[in-house]
Amino acid sequence: MSQRIQKLDPNFRAAALFDGPFARDCTVDGCHPNDLGFSRMALKITPAISRVLNL
């Protein structure tokens, strides 16, 4: 799956959604996000979504 995403957008890095302190604590099993992971994802994608929606 990640190879297919890279072909669509070579600049996309899923791990970048969880960077920062305690990055290893953002997933339940190294792949699926937990509460901290979802919170970090929201912080990262909110600016882009706001621009698209003109908020």
PASEBA-1860 file (N, C-alpha, C; in nm, 3 decimals):
! residues 55
1> MSQRIQKL> 0.082/-0.119/0.000/0.000/0.000/0.000/0.086/0.125/0.000 ~ 0.189/0.132/0.083/0.269/0.253/0.090/0.340/0.282/-0.043 ~ 0.374/0.178/-0.118/0.435/0.201/-0.249/0.335/0.265/-0.344 ~ 0.208/0.225/-0.336/0.105/0.284/-0.421/0.083/0.431/-0.383 ~ 0.087/0.460/-0.256/0.072/0.600/-0.212/0.190/0.682/-0.262 ~ 0.310/0.627/-0.252/0.429/0.698/-0.298/0.420/0.730/-0.447 ~ 0.360/0.641/-0.527/0.345/0.668/-0.669/0.247/0.782/-0.692 ~ 0.143/0.789/-0.609/0.044/0.896/-0.623/0.100/1.029/-0.577
9> DPNFRAAA> 0.171/1.028/-0.467/0.230/1.150/-0.413/0.365/1.116/-0.352 ~ 0.473/1.137/-0.425/0.605/1.099/-0.374/0.649/1.178/-0.251 ~ 0.580/1.286/-0.219/0.617/1.366/-0.102/0.543/1.323/0.024 ~ 0.449/1.230/0.011/0.371/1.186/0.127/0.451/1.089/0.212 ~ 0.456/1.117/0.340/0.519/1.027/0.437/0.424/1.011/0.554 ~ 0.365/0.895/0.566/0.271/0.872/0.675/0.337/0.891/0.811 ~ 0.463/0.855/0.823/0.533/0.869/0.951/0.543/1.015/0.993 ~ 0.536/1.107/0.898/0.544/1.249/0.932/0.424/1.295/1.013
17> LFDGPFAR> 0.315/1.221/1.006/0.197/1.256/1.087/0.224/1.236/1.235 ~ 0.319/1.151/1.268/0.347/1.117/1.407/0.482/1.168/1.456 ~ 0.545/1.260/1.385/0.678/1.303/1.428/0.669/1.387/1.555 ~ 0.781/1.410/1.615/0.784/1.487/1.739/0.809/1.397/1.858 ~ 0.798/1.456/1.977/0.822/1.378/2.098/0.721/1.263/2.111 ~ 0.765/1.153/2.160/0.681/1.035/2.185/0.618/0.980/2.057 ~ 0.687/0.992/1.945/0.634/0.944/1.817/0.601/0.795/1.823 ~ 0.678/0.720/1.897/0.653/0.575/1.906/0.526/0.545/1.984
25> DCTVDGCH> 0.477/0.639/2.060/0.357/0.618/2.140/0.229/0.654/2.067 ~ 0.239/0.688/1.939/0.123/0.733/1.862/0.042/0.620/1.801 ~ 0.092/0.497/1.810/0.020/0.385/1.752/0.000/0.274/1.853 ~ -0.101/0.194/1.828/-0.129/0.080/1.914/-0.030/-0.033/1.888 ~ 0.000/-0.053/1.759/0.080/-0.169/1.720/0.190/-0.134/1.619 ~ 0.228/-0.006/1.612/0.328/0.036/1.515/0.267/0.075/1.382 ~ 0.135/0.062/1.371/0.068/0.093/1.244/-0.062/0.170/1.266 ~ -0.146/0.120/1.354/-0.278/0.179/1.376/-0.273/0.285/1.487
33> PNDLGFSR> -0.322/0.408/1.458/-0.313/0.516/1.555/-0.402/0.494/1.677 ~ -0.353/0.543/1.789/-0.432/0.547/1.911/-0.480/0.692/1.931 ~ -0.528/0.727/2.049/-0.579/0.863/2.072/-0.473/0.969/2.045 ~ -0.351/0.946/2.091/-0.243/1.042/2.067/-0.214/1.052/1.917 ~ -0.214/0.940/1.849/-0.190/0.939/1.704/-0.296/1.016/1.628 ~ -0.423/0.993/1.663/-0.531/1.066/1.596/-0.523/1.216/1.624 ~ -0.485/1.250/1.745/-0.470/1.391/1.780/-0.359/1.456/1.697 ~ -0.246/1.389/1.684/-0.135/1.443/1.603/-0.174/1.451/1.457
41> MALKITPA> -0.247/1.352/1.407/-0.292/1.356/1.268/-0.380/1.479/1.245 ~ -0.472/1.504/1.338/-0.561/1.618/1.326/-0.483/1.749/1.326 ~ -0.383/1.761/1.413/-0.303/1.882/1.417/-0.229/1.905/1.285 ~ -0.181/1.796/1.225/-0.104/1.808/1.101/-0.191/1.841/0.980 ~ -0.311/1.782/0.971/-0.391/1.800/0.850/-0.489/1.917/0.858 ~ -0.512/1.972/0.978/-0.607/2.082/0.992/-0.571/2.202/0.906 ~ -0.446/2.247/0.898/-0.416/2.364/0.814/-0.450/2.339/0.666 ~ -0.420/2.221/0.615/-0.449/2.191/0.475/-0.599/2.186/0.449
49> ISRVLNL> -0.673/2.125/0.539/-0.818/2.115/0.523/-0.880/2.255/0.533 ~ -0.830/2.336/0.624/-0.882/2.473/0.638/-0.861/2.554/0.512 ~ -0.743/2.538/0.450/-0.717/2.610/0.324/-0.811/2.564/0.214 ~ -0.834/2.435/0.204/-0.921/2.381/0.099/-1.064/2.430/0.119 ~ -1.108/2.435/0.244/-1.245/2.476/0.273/-1.260/2.627/0.290 ~ -1.150/2.700/0.274/-1.149/2.846/0.290/-1.200/2.889/0.427 ~ -1.152/2.821/0.531/-1.194/2.856/0.669/-1.091/2.947/0.732
END
